[in-house]
Each structure stands twice: as C-alpha cells, then as structure tokens.
Amino acid sequence: MVAEAYTVAFEGVSARMVEVQCAVTPGLPAFSIVGLPDKAVSEARERVRTALSSLSIALPSKRITVNLSPADLPKEGSHFDLAIAMSLLAALEILPRDAVAGAVALGELSLDGTLVPVAGALPAALAAAEGARGLVCPRACGAEAAWVEACQVIGADSLLQLLQHFTGQAPLSPCRAGEVQTPPAHRDLADVKGQERAKRALEIAAAGRHHLMLVGTPGSGKSMLAARLPGLLPPLSPVEALETSMIHSLAGLLDEGGISRARPFRAPHHTASMAAIVGGGRRAAPGEISLAHNGVLFMDEFPEFPRTVLETLRQPVETGEVMVARANAHVTYPCRFMLVAAANPCRCGYLPDAARACARAPGCGEEYLGRISGPLMDRFDLRVEVPPVSMRDLDAPSSGESSLVVADRVAAARARQGARYGAGGRFRTNADVEGRMLEEIAPLDRESRDLIGRAAERMGLSARGYHRVLRVARTIADLDGAEAVERPHVAEALGYRLVSRRED
C-alpha cells in the first residue's frame, strides 16, 4: 500500500504542491527516489536512513520506492528530507497515514534526526493553506510560517518530537507568528549639515516612492544622505510585509525567528553581476532589485556599474516586476522599489572645481555621465546636485530637522495617498499612477499648464518625463496638505529635472 505525504517545490515566490508517495514492496533491498530529483534530493536517502537509525528504526529488507509527483517537475533543495521521512514512516505504519497526508512537510534532516531550518517556509505555508492542510517544519521556521493564519504550523526540533506528536505521546503546540523588532535608526537627518535642497528631495522621494539621482563631488554627502532614507520611510503595511518576506524567505534571509516591518535597504557594490542585481543563476534566484521590493535600492557609483546591468533596470523600474528567463525556468519576481543612485560629476570627481578638475574638463563629465543612457536617466523623477559643504557649514551647529519630524510628514503624505487609492488596489503611491488616473489626481489650472508647457519645450521633456513631473508635483502637494496641484508645486517639481542633459 502506498503512503502519501506532501511538500512543495518553489517557482519564484510561489510554491507548488508536490505529493511524496512511498511504497515498500517485496524485492531486493533498495532505496530509490524518482521524479526528477536533483543531487540534494537524491542524497536524502542517506540522511533519512541514518536519521531513522539514530531513532533505532531499522528499514526492512525490502524495496523502498519514493516518487515525487508530478514527476516532470524538477525538484531542488534539501527541504524534501522531512516529507520523504514522514511518508516512509507512514508506509512502515509507524505514523498514522491520515495525519501524515493532512500536512505539508518542510525541513532538512541531520544524521542524528535534528531538523535543520530551510528557506521558503512562508511560501510553503501559503501553499498549505490553499490546500487546506497544516505545515510541519523546523521550529526555527515556525514563527515565520505562522504569519499565514489560515494554516496551522507545527514546529519541531527533531524527528523524534514529530513522532511523539503524531502518535499522541507528546503533542506539540502550534507556532505563533513572530516579528523582528528593528532597533531605531541612529542615523539622523539632522546630522547632515547644509544640503537643504538634497534633504528636500529625499523627503519628496520618500513620500511618493520616487526614484532619485544624486550627483556631486566626492565627500559631498551623497552616501550619507542615502543612508538616512530608511529613517524617513513608514513601516511596511501587513500586505507589504508579507510580500517582502515571501522573497526574503526564498532567499534565506529570514533567520531571526519572524518577519520584519522595516523596509529593506539594499546597497549592492558596483562590481555585482547581472544575476546578482536582476536575479538568475542555476535556480533562478531573486536578485537585489527583488530583495529591495517595497524598499530602497541604493546604487552608489552608478556609472561604474556595467552598461548591461544598468540597461536591464529600465523595464523593472517601469513595471515593478522582472521575469528571470532561463533554459529550465521562467520565473517572475515583484520588484517595486525606490531607486536611489549616486554618481560623481566626472571620473576625477571635481568637475565643478576649476582648481581641482582634470585637464579634460568639461568633456570628461559628459563622457562619464554618458554611461547612463538617456532612457534610463529619463526614469529618475528627481535629480539633485549635491555641492561640497563649506567649512563654515561644517563648523556650524546642527540646525536642520530631525528624521522623526520629516518622517511624520512623509507618513501623513503616504496616508493621503492610501486614502486616495484605497487598500489592495493597483496603485499604492503617486509613483505608481499612470494613464487616466494621473489626470484625475493631478489636474492643472491654466497657469500651471502654461508653465509646464514652456518648460517641456526648453528642457525637451519626453512624455514619460512630463508624467513624472506631474507625479512629483502631486507628492509635493500631498506634503503641503493641498487638495489640488498648484503652480508652486509644479515649479518645484520642474526644478528637479534641470540637472541632467537634454532628455532623449
């Protein structure tokens, strides 16, 4: 008779149910796993055999066959161990078949029977809930998986505890959802002296999730400003926290016993490969742009990134998702992030300073920033020059607003956007709005329309650039608490498009 257990195979941020069938039949002693297992799954035979031996459970001298169905779906990872062990124990009539078939198992086995945490517990819990089943996993993964309230999550430290649980000797209590308490940020915006225009742009970017470009000489404070951006952003909503944690769970980044409500801040080095930034590799894993979903992707030394990497950002920045296409997988990951890029004005970095600039100025600046294509530059809503700070400003006491004060205004502006677009809708922030909705939320009076029309002719605004100006103006109006977009809001939004060269 065939015993059944269930586990999952991951396809992007979703988990697909896999039925683990085990049959113990007469024949030459053998233990085989079929159903397109990879090397890690095939090695589960030895881990399961040794773990059962540590519990004084000897395998019979018969043929043991484990089938992973559907058989045409590739199976990867060590999390199949627990499901294989449970189906085998059910086939040996050590565990009740009905109880085993009513749960989704996820976990890696040590040789002594200890359960090792694995990645992907949160997507697995969602798949188990959709199938009206519970989830059995290592205890370290329980707090993460328990966020899916429709699924009962049982966490155990070892296979022995699960044996005692399913046989009724020592039932385990369901796991409770855990939340990682992020310590308050110690980087305060008040520590940045001068740079009032850049601080204002940072506030606008945080309020509307607008992409921001900072251009300035070395030491002017570009990285310092970007490092203070997380302190201005509101915490993740429950829906956003679940979306972000799904990706982090697949990447194995949830290792603190729960999920966090803090927005992710990713800062990859400019030597990172395309697979690291966009996603890919043998298992089509999520990249930095997906790990920054609902948060910030900070790319320092932006022109130093490979041209192919920069150009691949154009589509994810616009659509909020990326498809990782490989020969054996086509996976779509969400990547609705805020892009903050920092760059020097030229290779030597001192183009504005005639005394320190190289002999090739000003042509070196055009050549250096020319590495950023016009279509990619067009996708930045805000472009700010960050001039060097004078010694007088450095010696002066801090007089700017703290991060808490600015964060309150950002939270109020985000609340207005949430009330405007509704919960669970297509749009969440002003940066997401397009089409007819943009015309409805940002209608312009005659003066504003004349102003933006003249600016479009002088600056060579593309249609995308025109719409981005409207979105930024709408965010500035939200920060001011204004119902309508007025001429000063449009004028300020246009001021953040003047840094770059004429748009393509």
C-alpha positions as CSV (number, residue, x, y, z in Angstrom):
1,M,0.0,0.0,0.0
2,V,1.3,3.5,-0.9
3,A,1.7,6.1,1.8
4,E,1.4,9.8,0.9
5,A,3.0,12.9,2.3
6,Y,3.2,16.4,0.8
7,T,5.8,19.1,0.4
8,V,6.4,21.9,-2.1
9,A,8.7,22.9,-5.0
10,F,9.4,26.6,-5.4
11,E,8.6,28.5,-8.6
12,G,9.6,32.1,-7.9
13,V,7.7,33.5,-5.0
14,S,5.0,30.8,-5.2
15,A,5.2,27.2,-4.0
16,R,3.8,24.3,-6.0
17,M,2.4,21.3,-4.1
18,V,4.4,18.0,-4.5
19,E,3.0,14.7,-3.5
20,V,5.6,12.3,-1.9
21,Q,4.5,8.7,-2.5
22,C,6.3,5.9,-0.7
23,A,5.8,2.2,-1.4
24,V,7.5,-0.7,0.5
25,T,7.4,-3.8,-1.7
26,P,9.0,-7.3,-1.8
27,G,12.2,-7.5,-3.8
28,L,15.9,-6.9,-3.5
29,P,16.7,-4.4,-0.7
30,A,16.9,-0.9,-2.3
31,F,16.0,2.7,-1.6
32,S,15.3,4.8,-4.7
33,I,13.9,8.3,-5.2
34,V,12.3,9.1,-8.6
35,G,10.6,12.2,-10.0
36,L,13.4,14.4,-11.3
37,P,15.3,14.9,-8.1
38,D,18.5,16.9,-8.1
39,K,21.6,15.9,-6.2
40,A,20.4,17.3,-2.8
41,V,17.1,15.4,-3.1
42,S,18.8,12.2,-4.1
43,E,21.2,12.4,-1.1
44,A,18.1,12.5,1.1
45,R,18.2,8.6,1.1
46,E,21.3,8.5,3.2
47,R,20.2,11.3,5.5
48,V,16.8,9.7,6.1
49,R,18.3,6.2,6.6
50,T,20.8,7.4,9.1
51,A,18.3,9.6,11.0
52,L,15.9,6.7,11.4
53,S,18.8,4.5,12.5
54,S,19.6,7.1,15.2
55,L,16.0,6.5,16.5
56,S,16.5,2.8,16.5
57,I,14.2,2.3,13.5
58,A,15.6,-0.2,11.0
59,L,14.5,-0.3,7.4
60,P,13.1,-3.6,6.3
61,S,14.9,-5.8,3.8
62,K,12.5,-4.8,1.0
63,R,12.4,-2.4,-1.9
64,I,11.6,1.2,-0.9
65,T,10.5,3.5,-3.7
66,V,9.7,7.2,-3.2
67,N,8.0,9.0,-6.1
68,L,7.9,12.8,-6.2
69,S,4.7,13.8,-8.1
70,P,4.3,15.5,-10.6
71,A,7.3,13.6,-12.0
72,D,8.0,16.1,-14.7
73,L,8.6,19.0,-12.3
74,P,12.3,19.5,-11.3
75,K,12.8,19.0,-7.5
76,E,15.6,21.0,-5.9
77,G,16.7,21.6,-2.3
78,S,17.2,19.7,0.9
79,H,13.7,20.6,2.3
80,F,12.3,17.3,0.8
81,D,14.0,15.3,3.6
82,L,11.2,15.6,6.1
83,A,8.4,14.7,3.7
84,I,10.3,11.7,2.5
85,A,11.0,10.5,6.1
86,M,7.3,11.0,7.1
87,S,6.0,9.2,4.0
88,L,8.4,6.3,4.7
89,L,7.3,6.1,8.4
90,A,3.7,6.1,7.3
91,A,4.4,3.3,4.8
92,L,6.0,1.3,7.7
93,E,2.9,2.0,9.8
94,I,4.8,3.8,12.4
95,L,2.9,7.1,11.8
96,P,-0.8,7.3,11.0
97,R,-1.3,7.7,7.3
98,D,-4.2,10.2,7.6
99,A,-2.2,12.5,9.8
100,V,0.8,12.5,7.5
101,A,-1.3,13.1,4.4
102,G,-3.0,16.0,6.1
103,A,0.1,18.1,6.5
104,V,2.8,19.7,4.3
105,A,6.3,18.8,5.5
106,L,9.3,21.1,5.0
107,G,12.7,20.5,6.6
108,E,16.2,19.1,6.3
109,L,17.3,16.2,8.4
110,S,20.6,15.9,10.2
111,L,22.2,12.5,10.7
112,D,21.0,12.4,14.3
113,G,17.4,13.3,13.4
114,T,17.6,17.0,14.2
115,L,15.6,19.3,11.9
116,V,17.6,22.0,10.2
117,P,16.0,25.3,9.1
118,V,15.4,25.7,5.4
119,A,14.4,28.6,3.2
120,G,10.9,29.1,1.9
121,A,8.7,28.4,5.0
122,L,6.4,31.4,4.3
123,P,5.5,30.5,0.7
124,A,5.1,26.8,1.8
125,A,2.6,27.9,4.5
126,L,0.6,29.8,1.9
127,A,0.5,26.7,-0.4
128,A,-0.5,24.5,2.6
129,A,-3.4,26.9,3.4
130,E,-4.6,26.9,-0.1
131,G,-4.7,23.1,0.0
132,A,-6.5,23.1,3.4
133,R,-3.5,21.4,5.1
134,G,-1.2,22.2,8.0
135,L,2.5,22.7,7.9
136,V,5.2,20.8,9.7
137,C,8.6,22.4,9.7
138,P,11.7,23.0,11.9
139,R,10.9,25.1,15.0
140,A,13.2,27.9,13.8
141,C,11.0,28.4,10.7
142,G,7.7,28.3,12.7
143,A,7.5,32.0,13.7
144,E,7.9,33.0,10.0
145,A,5.3,30.5,8.7
146,A,2.8,31.2,11.4
147,W,2.0,34.6,9.8
148,V,-0.4,32.6,7.5
149,E,-3.3,32.4,9.9
150,A,-5.3,30.0,7.7
151,C,-2.6,27.3,8.2
152,Q,-1.8,25.6,11.5
153,V,2.0,25.4,11.8
154,I,3.7,22.8,13.9
155,G,7.4,23.4,14.6
156,A,9.7,20.7,16.0
157,D,13.4,20.4,16.9
158,S,13.8,16.8,15.8
159,L,12.2,13.9,14.0
160,L,11.6,12.3,17.4
161,Q,9.4,15.1,18.5
162,L,7.3,14.8,15.4
163,L,7.0,11.0,16.0
164,Q,5.7,11.7,19.5
165,H,3.4,14.4,18.2
166,F,1.7,12.3,15.5
167,T,1.4,9.3,17.8
168,G,-0.2,11.4,20.6
169,Q,2.6,10.8,23.1
170,A,3.6,14.5,23.4
171,P,1.6,16.8,21.2
172,L,3.3,20.0,20.1
173,S,1.6,23.4,20.4
174,P,1.1,25.4,17.2
175,C,3.7,28.1,16.5
176,R,2.9,31.7,16.9
177,A,3.8,34.5,14.4
178,G,7.0,36.3,15.2
179,E,8.0,39.8,14.4
180,V,11.6,41.1,14.5
181,Q,11.8,44.3,16.4
182,T,14.1,46.6,14.4
183,P,16.1,48.9,16.6
184,P,15.6,52.6,15.9
185,A,17.9,54.1,13.4
186,H,20.8,56.0,14.8
187,R,21.5,57.9,11.5
188,D,19.5,61.2,11.9
189,L,18.9,63.6,9.0
190,A,19.9,66.4,11.4
191,D,23.5,65.1,11.3
192,V,23.7,66.3,7.6
193,K,24.8,69.9,7.6
194,G,23.8,72.0,4.7
195,Q,22.4,70.3,1.6
196,E,18.9,71.6,2.2
197,R,17.9,71.0,-1.4
198,A,19.0,67.4,-1.3
199,K,17.2,66.9,2.0
200,R,14.0,68.2,0.5
201,A,14.4,65.9,-2.5
202,L,14.9,63.0,-0.1
203,E,11.7,63.9,1.7
204,I,9.7,64.0,-1.6
205,A,11.2,60.7,-2.8
206,A,10.2,59.0,0.5
207,A,6.7,60.4,0.4
208,G,5.9,59.3,-3.2
209,R,8.4,56.5,-3.8
210,H,10.1,58.5,-6.5
211,H,13.4,57.5,-8.0
212,L,16.2,59.8,-7.0
213,M,19.6,60.7,-8.7
214,L,22.3,62.4,-6.6
215,V,25.2,63.9,-8.5
216,G,28.1,65.5,-6.5
217,T,31.8,65.6,-5.8
218,P,33.4,63.0,-3.5
219,G,32.7,63.8,0.1
220,S,29.7,66.0,-0.5
221,G,27.4,63.7,1.4
222,K,25.6,61.6,-1.2
223,S,26.0,58.3,0.6
224,M,25.3,60.0,4.0
225,L,22.0,61.3,2.7
226,A,21.0,57.9,1.2
227,A,21.9,56.1,4.5
228,R,19.3,58.3,6.3
229,L,16.5,57.4,3.9
230,P,15.3,54.3,5.8
231,G,14.6,56.5,8.8
232,L,12.1,58.6,6.8
233,L,10.1,55.7,5.4
234,P,7.0,54.4,7.1
235,P,6.9,50.8,8.3
236,L,5.6,48.1,5.9
237,S,1.9,47.5,5.9
238,P,0.8,43.9,6.7
239,V,0.3,43.2,3.0
240,E,3.7,44.7,2.0
241,A,5.4,42.9,4.9
242,L,4.0,39.6,3.6
243,E,5.1,40.3,0.0
244,T,8.6,41.3,1.0
245,S,9.0,38.4,3.4
246,M,8.0,35.9,0.7
247,I,11.0,37.0,-1.3
248,H,13.4,37.1,1.7
249,S,12.2,33.7,2.8
250,L,13.1,32.2,-0.6
251,A,16.5,33.9,-0.3
252,G,17.0,32.5,3.2
253,L,17.2,36.0,4.8
254,L,14.6,35.4,7.5
255,D,16.8,33.9,10.2
256,E,15.7,35.8,13.3
257,G,12.5,34.0,14.1
258,G,9.9,36.1,12.3
259,I,9.4,38.8,9.7
260,S,10.3,42.5,10.0
261,R,8.1,45.5,9.3
262,A,11.2,47.6,8.4
263,R,11.5,48.5,4.7
264,P,14.5,46.8,3.1
265,F,17.5,48.8,2.1
266,R,19.9,47.1,-0.4
267,A,23.2,48.6,-1.4
268,P,25.0,46.3,-3.9
269,H,28.6,47.0,-4.9
270,H,29.2,48.3,-8.5
271,T,31.1,45.1,-9.3
272,A,27.9,43.0,-8.8
273,S,26.9,40.8,-11.7
274,M,23.7,40.9,-13.7
275,A,22.4,37.8,-12.0
276,A,23.1,39.3,-8.6
277,I,21.2,42.5,-9.4
278,V,18.4,41.3,-11.6
279,G,18.2,37.6,-10.5
280,G,19.1,34.4,-12.1
281,G,21.7,31.7,-11.6
282,R,21.1,28.0,-11.8
283,R,18.0,28.2,-9.6
284,A,16.7,31.5,-11.0
285,A,17.0,33.1,-7.5
286,P,15.8,36.6,-6.8
287,G,18.2,39.4,-7.3
288,E,18.9,42.7,-5.4
289,I,16.0,44.5,-7.2
290,S,13.6,41.9,-5.8
291,L,15.1,41.8,-2.4
292,A,14.5,45.6,-2.3
293,H,10.8,45.1,-3.1
294,N,8.8,47.8,-1.1
295,G,12.0,49.3,0.0
296,V,15.1,51.1,-1.3
297,L,17.8,50.0,-3.8
298,F,20.8,52.3,-3.4
299,M,23.4,52.1,-6.2
300,D,26.5,54.1,-5.3
301,E,28.9,54.9,-8.1
302,F,26.1,54.4,-10.5
303,P,28.1,54.9,-13.8
304,E,30.6,52.3,-12.7
305,F,28.0,49.5,-12.9
306,P,28.3,47.5,-16.2
307,R,26.3,49.0,-19.0
308,T,24.3,45.8,-19.5
309,V,23.3,45.8,-15.8
310,L,22.1,49.5,-16.0
311,E,20.1,48.9,-19.1
312,T,18.3,45.9,-17.6
313,L,17.0,48.2,-14.8
314,R,14.8,50.1,-17.3
315,Q,11.9,47.6,-17.5
316,P,11.8,46.6,-13.8
317,V,11.8,50.3,-12.7
318,E,8.8,51.0,-15.0
319,T,6.7,47.8,-14.4
320,G,7.6,46.8,-10.9
321,E,8.3,43.2,-11.8
322,V,11.0,41.2,-13.5
323,M,11.0,37.9,-15.4
324,V,14.1,35.8,-14.9
325,A,14.1,33.6,-18.0
326,R,16.5,30.6,-18.1
327,A,16.5,27.4,-20.1
328,N,14.9,25.5,-17.3
329,A,12.8,28.2,-15.6
330,H,10.7,31.3,-16.3
331,V,10.1,33.0,-13.0
332,T,8.5,36.4,-12.3
333,Y,9.5,38.3,-9.2
334,P,8.0,41.5,-7.9
335,C,10.4,44.5,-7.6
336,R,8.5,47.7,-6.8
337,F,11.4,49.5,-5.2
338,M,12.7,53.1,-4.9
339,L,15.9,53.5,-6.9
340,V,18.4,55.9,-5.3
341,A,21.6,56.4,-7.5
342,A,24.7,58.4,-6.6
343,A,27.3,59.5,-9.1
344,N,30.3,61.8,-9.3
345,P,30.1,64.5,-12.0
346,C,33.1,63.0,-13.8
347,R,35.8,60.4,-13.4
348,C,38.1,62.6,-11.3
349,G,35.1,63.8,-9.3
350,Y,35.9,67.5,-9.2
351,L,34.4,68.9,-12.4
352,P,32.7,71.9,-10.7
353,D,36.0,72.9,-9.0
354,A,38.3,74.5,-11.7
355,A,41.3,74.3,-9.4
356,R,41.0,70.5,-8.9
357,A,39.4,69.3,-12.1
358,C,41.4,67.3,-14.6
359,A,42.7,68.7,-17.9
360,R,39.9,67.0,-19.9
361,A,37.1,69.1,-18.3
362,P,34.3,69.6,-19.2
363,G,34.3,66.8,-21.8
364,C,35.2,64.2,-19.1
365,G,31.9,64.9,-17.3
366,E,29.8,64.4,-20.4
367,E,31.7,61.2,-21.2
368,Y,31.4,59.9,-17.6
369,L,27.7,60.6,-17.1
370,G,27.1,59.5,-20.7
371,R,27.5,55.9,-19.4
372,I,23.9,56.4,-18.1
373,S,21.7,56.2,-21.2
374,G,19.0,58.8,-21.9
375,P,16.1,56.4,-21.5
376,L,17.4,55.3,-18.1
377,M,18.1,58.8,-16.9
378,D,14.6,59.7,-18.0
379,R,13.2,57.3,-15.4
380,F,14.6,59.3,-12.5
381,D,11.8,61.5,-11.1
382,L,14.2,63.7,-9.0
383,R,17.7,64.8,-10.0
384,V,19.7,66.8,-7.5
385,E,23.2,68.3,-7.5
386,V,24.9,67.8,-4.2
387,P,27.6,70.6,-3.9
388,P,30.5,70.3,-1.5
389,V,29.8,71.5,2.0
390,S,31.8,74.6,3.1
391,M,33.9,74.6,6.2
392,R,31.6,77.3,7.6
393,D,28.6,74.9,7.4
394,L,30.6,72.1,8.9
395,D,31.6,74.2,12.0
396,A,28.1,75.5,12.5
397,P,25.8,73.6,14.9
398,S,23.2,71.3,13.6
399,S,20.0,73.3,12.7
400,G,18.1,71.0,10.3
401,E,15.0,69.0,11.1
402,S,15.4,65.5,12.6
403,S,14.4,62.4,10.8
404,L,11.4,62.0,13.2
405,V,10.0,65.3,12.1
406,V,10.4,64.6,8.4
407,A,9.1,61.0,8.8
408,D,5.9,62.4,10.3
409,R,5.3,64.5,7.2
410,V,6.1,61.5,5.0
411,A,3.7,59.3,6.9
412,A,1.0,61.9,6.6
413,A,1.6,62.2,2.8
414,R,1.5,58.4,2.5
415,A,-1.7,58.3,4.4
416,R,-3.3,60.7,2.0
417,Q,-2.2,58.5,-0.9
418,G,-3.6,55.4,0.8
419,A,-6.9,57.1,1.3
420,R,-6.9,58.3,-2.3
421,Y,-6.1,54.9,-4.0
422,G,-7.7,52.6,-1.5
423,A,-6.3,49.4,0.1
424,G,-5.4,46.5,-2.1
425,G,-5.7,48.5,-5.3
426,R,-3.4,48.7,-8.3
427,F,-1.8,51.9,-7.1
428,R,-0.2,52.5,-3.7
429,T,1.9,55.6,-4.1
430,N,2.0,58.5,-6.5
431,A,4.9,57.0,-8.4
432,D,2.7,54.1,-9.4
433,V,-0.1,56.2,-11.0
434,E,-0.5,56.3,-14.8
435,G,-3.0,57.0,-17.5
436,R,-6.3,58.5,-16.8
437,M,-5.9,58.2,-13.0
438,L,-2.9,60.6,-13.2
439,E,-5.0,63.2,-15.0
440,E,-7.7,62.8,-12.3
441,I,-5.4,63.2,-9.3
442,A,-3.2,66.0,-10.7
443,P,-5.4,68.3,-12.8
444,L,-3.6,71.5,-13.8
445,D,-5.0,75.0,-13.9
446,R,-4.1,77.4,-16.8
447,E,-1.1,78.9,-15.1
448,S,0.4,75.5,-14.2
449,R,-0.3,74.1,-17.7
450,D,1.4,77.1,-19.3
451,L,4.4,76.8,-17.0
452,I,4.9,73.1,-17.7
453,G,4.4,73.6,-21.4
454,R,7.1,76.2,-21.6
455,A,9.4,74.0,-19.5
456,A,8.8,71.0,-21.7
457,E,9.9,72.9,-24.8
458,R,13.0,74.3,-23.1
459,M,14.0,71.0,-21.4
460,G,13.0,68.7,-24.1
461,L,10.7,66.7,-21.8
462,S,9.6,63.3,-23.1
463,A,6.1,62.1,-22.5
464,R,7.5,59.9,-19.6
465,G,9.3,62.9,-18.2
466,Y,6.1,65.0,-18.4
467,H,4.2,62.4,-16.4
468,R,6.9,62.1,-13.9
469,V,6.8,65.9,-13.2
470,L,3.0,65.5,-12.6
471,R,3.6,62.7,-10.1
472,V,6.2,64.6,-8.2
473,A,4.0,67.7,-8.2
474,R,1.2,65.6,-6.7
475,T,3.5,64.4,-4.0
476,I,4.7,67.9,-3.1
477,A,1.0,68.9,-2.9
478,D,0.4,65.9,-0.5
479,L,3.3,67.0,1.7
480,D,1.8,70.5,1.8
481,G,-1.7,69.0,2.6
482,A,-3.1,70.6,-0.5
483,E,-6.1,69.1,-2.3
484,A,-5.1,70.4,-5.8
485,V,-1.8,70.7,-7.6
486,E,-0.9,74.3,-7.8
487,R,1.7,76.3,-9.7
488,P,4.3,76.4,-6.9
489,H,4.1,72.6,-6.7
490,V,4.7,72.2,-10.5
491,A,7.6,74.8,-10.4
492,E,9.3,72.9,-7.6
493,A,8.9,69.6,-9.4
494,L,10.4,71.0,-12.6
495,G,13.3,72.2,-10.6
496,Y,14.4,68.6,-10.0
497,R,14.6,67.9,-13.8
498,L,17.3,70.6,-14.6
499,V,20.4,68.7,-13.5
500,S,20.8,66.3,-16.4
501,R,21.4,66.9,-20.1
502,R,18.6,67.3,-22.6
503,E,16.4,64.2,-22.4
504,D,16.4,61.6,-25.2
